Amino acid sequence: MRCGVCGSDRLSPVGELTTEALAPNFLHFKFPRPKLFRARPTFVAQFARACRDCGTLFPCLGDYERKLLDDSVDGLA
């Protein structure tokens, strides 16, 4: 895997992505509503990699969230 910003192949291992707040605040990967009264498809990114050369952070989905995304990808806009 290479960094999408600088092209380096020096990426960190996957680590947990958290905030300093006490409540578990994670990044949410959201898509538009599929229909008017349906909830927006949302996936939580709890992990990340960082480029060791330029510092760009790449959020990652966990196994469960990745499976949910894969199962619903045909209905996403």
N, C-alpha and C positions, 0 to 999 in steps of 0.2 A: 504494500500500500504506500502511496506517495501523498505528500502534502498537496492539496489543491491550490495553495497560494504560492509557495516557493518551489515546489517540485522535489523537495528533499525526501529521502526515504528513511530519515531518522525520526520515527514517531515513537512516542512513549508506549508502554503497555497500557491496556485499558484500565482505568481507575474509576472510582465512584465519583459522581458529579453531585455535589451538595452545596448548600448555602450555609452561612454562619448563623442563621436564625434557628430558633429551637424547633419550629414547625418544619416538617419535611417539605420544603419547597423545591420542586424539580422543574426542569424545562419541559414544556408541553409542545408537541408537534401536532398542529391542528390543521384541519382541512375545512373547506366550506360545507355548510349544511347540505345534505343530499336532497332534502325536501323541506318545505316551510316549517313544519312543526317537529322535525327530528333534531336530535342533538348533533353537534359538530363532532365528527370522528376525531378523537384526541388520543395521542400516544405519549407516554412519559419517557423522556430520555434520562436514565439514571446513571449512565456511564459516559466516559469520554476518553479521547486520546489527545495528546498535545504534540505539536511539531517541536522537536528539540532545537531547531534552527531559527524559526521565525516566531514561535509561540502561539500559533493559531490553534484554537481548541475545536475539536471535532466531536460533537455529542453523538452518543450511540444508544440504540435501544437494547434492552435486555432481551433474553430469549422469549419470554412470554409476550412482551410488547411487539417484538418482531413478528411473532406468529399471528397476533391480532392484526397487524398491518398487512401481512401477506394474505390472510383470509378475507380482508375487506378491500383490497386494492382495486378490484374491478368496479366498485361503487364510488370511488373517490374522484373528485373533480380536479 
